Amino acid sequence: MTPSIPQPQPQSAFSNALAGQVALVTGGGSGLGAAICRVLAESGAQVIAADIQLPQAERLASELTQEGHQVRAVSLDVRDEHALEAIVRQLEEEYGHLDILINNAGTDVTVAIEELSVADIDRVLDVNLRGPFLLSRAVLPHMARRGHGAIVNITSTAAKRAWANATAYHASKWGLLGLSHALHVEARPRGVRVTAMVVGGMQTPFILDRFPGTPLENLQDPRNVAEAVRYVLLQPEGTVVPEMTVIPMRETSWP
């Protein structure tokens, strides 16, 4: 018997799946962050698209609001400890609860290690690792007090293997994977789910602006990853997915 091929679920199947939940997405103005904002909003969540590039987040929020979704844009630099603590306090006060945190904001510098400055590696580690730590630390007590919540950290295949001229990026993503698993151990007994999303190459400016010659067929649509994030969030309360790998069929940075 030929096995049947699972068919994609129609969008209407998820239209209210996250209704009543509030989600904060960093780096939400473009690329994967924008795709995650869209998918969560289409699923009924109230979404806060946070980005250091506020105009990008505002354009996305305006577009999704016109489509009937609940999305707002906020300016946020994930390197700013006080700003991160303030946005969590603000959202808790305004909405009464913050249910989902997506640590998506990321940056990179592609140079050989002898050309890598201290300022550059500090910046990459601050955005990719320190920022998720600070935000997770800020939201966890609130989520734990309510006994539910979800934190998804967007890491990378760069957290599983290494290639040349990416020292800072590898250090940050290996660190984020470790942080995610450690946070999972602490958060799970308190009812909070933590997932590390190990993501392969995507058709986003993050790759295409730096490596314009990359064949598009080797990259995945960021919406595919966003839907994997939604899948993790929709697991029953008694289940947690500590780690998920989502790569394109023709991924070149993975065996």
Residue pairs with C-beta under 8 A, 6 or more apart in sequence:
11 42
14 42
14 43
14 230
14 234
15 42
15 43
15 44
16 43
16 44
17 43
17 44
17 230
17 234
18 40
18 43
18 44
18 45
18 100
18 230
18 233
18 234
19 43
19 44
19 45
20 44
21 44
21 45
21 46
21 99
21 100
22 45
22 46
22 48
22 91
22 95
22 97
22 98
22 99
22 100
23 40
23 45
23 46
23 47
23 48
23 99
23 100
23 101
23 102
24 48
24 50
24 87
24 88
24 91
24 98
24 100
24 101
24 102
24 135
24 139
25 33
25 36
25 37
25 40
25 47
25 48
25 49
25 50
25 102
25 104
26 33
26 50
26 51
26 76
26 78
26 102
26 103
26 104
26 105
26 131
26 135
27 33
27 50
27 51
27 78
27 104
27 105
27 106
28 34
28 36
28 37
28 47
28 48
28 49
28 50
28 51
28 57
28 60
28 73
28 102
28 104
29 49
29 51
29 53
29 54
29 55
29 56
29 57
29 58
29 59
29 60
29 73
30 51
30 53
30 56
30 60
30 204
30 205
31 202
31 204
31 205
31 206
31 222
32 104
32 154
32 199
32 202
32 204
32 206
32 222
32 225
32 226
33 49
33 51
33 102
33 104
33 105
34 49
34 56
34 60
34 222
35 221
35 222
35 223
35 225
35 226
36 102
36 104
36 225
36 226
36 229
37 47
37 49
37 60
37 64
37 71
38 60
38 64
38 223
38 226
39 223
39 226
39 227
39 229
39 230
40 47
40 100
40 102
40 226
40 229
40 230
40 233
41 47
41 64
41 69
41 70
41 71
42 69
43 230
45 70
45 99
45 100
46 70
46 71
46 95
47 64
47 69
47 70
47 71
47 72
48 71
48 72
48 73
48 74
48 87
48 91
49 57
49 60
49 61
49 71
49 72
49 73
49 74
50 57
50 73
50 74
50 75
50 76
50 87
50 105
51 57
51 73
51 75
51 76
51 105
52 75
52 76
52 77
52 78
52 105
54 73
54 74
54 75
57 73
57 74
57 75
58 73
60 71
60 73
61 71
61 72
61 73
64 71
65 71
74 87
76 83
76 84
76 87
77 83
78 84
78 105
78 126
78 127
78 130
78 131
78 132
78 134
78 135
79 123
79 126
79 127
79 130
79 131
81 134
84 131
84 134
84 135
84 138
85 134
85 138
88 98
88 135
88 138
88 139
88 142
91 98
92 98
92 142
97 142
97 146
98 139
98 142
98 143
98 149
99 143
99 148
99 149
99 150
100 149
100 150
100 151
100 152
100 233
101 135
101 136
101 139
101 149
101 150
101 151
101 152
102 152
102 154
102 229
103 131
103 132
103 135
103 136
103 151
103 152
103 153
103 154
103 176
104 154
105 127
105 128
105 131
106 127
106 128
106 154
106 206
107 123
107 124
107 127
107 128
108 124
108 166
108 168
108 169
108 206
108 210
109 116
109 120
109 121
109 123
109 124
109 168
109 169
110 165
110 166
110 169
110 210
111 120
111 165
112 164
112 165
113 167
116 167
116 168
120 168
121 167
121 168
121 171
124 168
124 169
124 171
124 172
125 168
125 171
125 172
125 175
127 172
128 169
128 172
128 173
128 175
128 176
129 172
129 175
129 176
129 179
132 153
132 176
132 179
133 179
136 151
136 153
136 179
136 183
136 194
139 149
139 151
140 149
140 151
140 183
140 186
140 187
140 190
140 192
142 149
143 149
143 151
143 187
143 190
143 191
143 192
144 187
144 190
144 191
144 192
146 191
147 190
147 191
148 191
148 192
148 237
149 191
149 192
149 193
150 192
150 193
150 194
150 195
150 232
150 233
151 183
151 187
151 192
151 193
151 194
151 195
152 194
152 195
152 197
152 229
152 232
152 233
153 176
153 177
153 179
153 180
153 194
153 195
153 196
153 197
154 197
154 199
155 173
155 176
155 177
155 180
155 196
155 197
155 198
155 199
156 169
156 173
156 198
156 199
156 200
157 198
157 199
157 200
157 201
157 245
157 247
157 251
157 253
157 254
158 166
158 169
158 170
158 173
158 174
158 253
159 170
159 173
159 174
159 176
159 177
159 196
159 198
160 177
160 198
160 254
161 253
161 254
162 170
163 253
176 196
177 196
177 198
177 243
180 194
180 195
180 196
180 242
180 243
181 196
181 242
181 243
183 194
184 193
184 194
184 195
184 196
184 240
184 242
187 193
187 194
188 194
188 240
193 232
193 235
193 240
193 241
194 240
194 242
195 232
195 240
195 241
195 242
195 243
195 244
196 242
196 243
196 244
197 225
197 228
197 229
197 232
197 243
197 244
197 246
198 243
198 244
198 245
198 246
198 247
199 225
199 245
199 246
199 247
200 220
200 245
200 246
200 247
200 248
200 251
200 253
200 254
201 207
201 214
201 218
201 219
201 220
201 247
201 248
201 251
201 252
201 253
202 219
202 220
202 221
202 222
202 225
202 248
203 216
203 219
203 220
203 221
203 222
204 222
207 214
207 219
208 214
217 250
218 248
218 250
218 251
218 252
219 248
220 246
220 247
220 248
224 246
225 246
228 244
228 246
232 241
232 244
235 241
247 254
